[in-house]
Amino acid sequence: MRRSLPTLSTIALAALLSACAIVPKMAPPAKPLTAEQAGLQADARSAELKSDWWTEFKDPQLDALITRALGESPNLAAARARVAKAGAGAEAAGAADKPTFSAESDVTRERLSANGIYPAPLGGNWWTLANAQVGVSYDWDFFGKNKAELAAALGSTQAAEADVAAARLMLSTQVTRAYLSLARVLAQQELIDRQVAEREQTLVLVRERVAAGLDNRIELRGAEQPLPDLRRQRVALDEQAALLRHQLAALSTQPAGALAGLAPKLPAPLALSAADDRLGLDLLGRRPDVVAARWRVEAATQKVGSARAQYYPNVNLMAFAGLNSLGLDNLMHGSSRQFGIGPSIHLPLFENGMLDAQLHGAAADTDAAVAAYNAALLEAVRDASDQLSTLSSVQGQQREQQELLANAESTLGIAESRYSAGLINRLTVLNARFVVLQQQRQALDLRGLQLDSQVNLMRALGGGWTETKVEAKADTQ
């Protein structure tokens, strides 16, 4: 008898496989780009960043704004809800591979038909039917359908987690850039006010010289001309400051006028340069958007495996035990007990049309996920490369601007010395001071652009994010 069991098992397995639907031949699936194809280099590594990278600016006001934004943002709340939904799907998929327990009881008052299956005196009279039963069933995952569904659900959950990280990174970047832009605008306002004061002094002197016959009306018009443009620039800066405060209020979920008094100072640039513009393989795991796209490829691939498993028989084992009686007074008697056990086998004999459609759809979803991943990877490399190039350019411009500012300050020093010696008039000094202010404004813009480029570079490098592994959670039902 023992020797015959393997033979019977082999025959049973062969019978099951012969009852399978025919899996169609599929086209080769799309392939994700390799890191080398995307331009990443194995011997390079990106700068190490902190997850709260914005604290490097050492500005408590900025820290408070970002903390509030990350805690109150509706977009982040929606992203976290999507994670919870994906996690629930993973729990359901995990539970599918566990035994399912059930318990039920019912009491029915019923008149049995006199012309039915029950003879008299049962038929034609009223009776109380009572039932109390427990049961267990188990879906035997011979061909890996449940395992593939669980892996797909976990992949979707990982992708949703990475989406939350991408949303957090984008939000913190937006707040930081708006905050630094506001600081730059306010600093520009101070410089332009000093320029207006210098031009007003110049205008007073020119008017005095015209009245004394030393200058003509052409010099007067030349002295008057810069003031309206400077005042126009001042109005434009006021508008920029108001819009940036509104943006910061919206990002941190506050009323539009809540930050009317916010007056940040422009911080010193970070020790982050573009000395090495090569991007390493670590960028693949640092960018949450790329990681999310990769997990979607994994989830879609597992869906294809689940769709393939649908072509094979599905075996479910079930058993039950309980009490059943005609009349409540008999329910608890030992003679009312009932038991049952047996398999349930689903054979997909005539379902090829539906199964083929499911498999082709899953394969198409996988190809789309691979295409999305390739696009995300190329965009990430382009983004990081652009930010490195921009930061390198800004640093080069700053070196040249420092020379221009030094030259203007030297010219002003010479003019002040010659004015003190009585060799030139005060107009020359005022004009030299105005040129210095112009160069300071350009240097301030470049400093703001350097800070903005550094923030964009930290975003492009992933903002110090590291992936956490999602584990399966499943409860028996």
Order of alpha helices (4+ residues) and beta strands (2+ residues): alpha-alpha-alpha-alpha-beta-beta-alpha-alpha-alpha-alpha-alpha-beta-beta-alpha-alpha
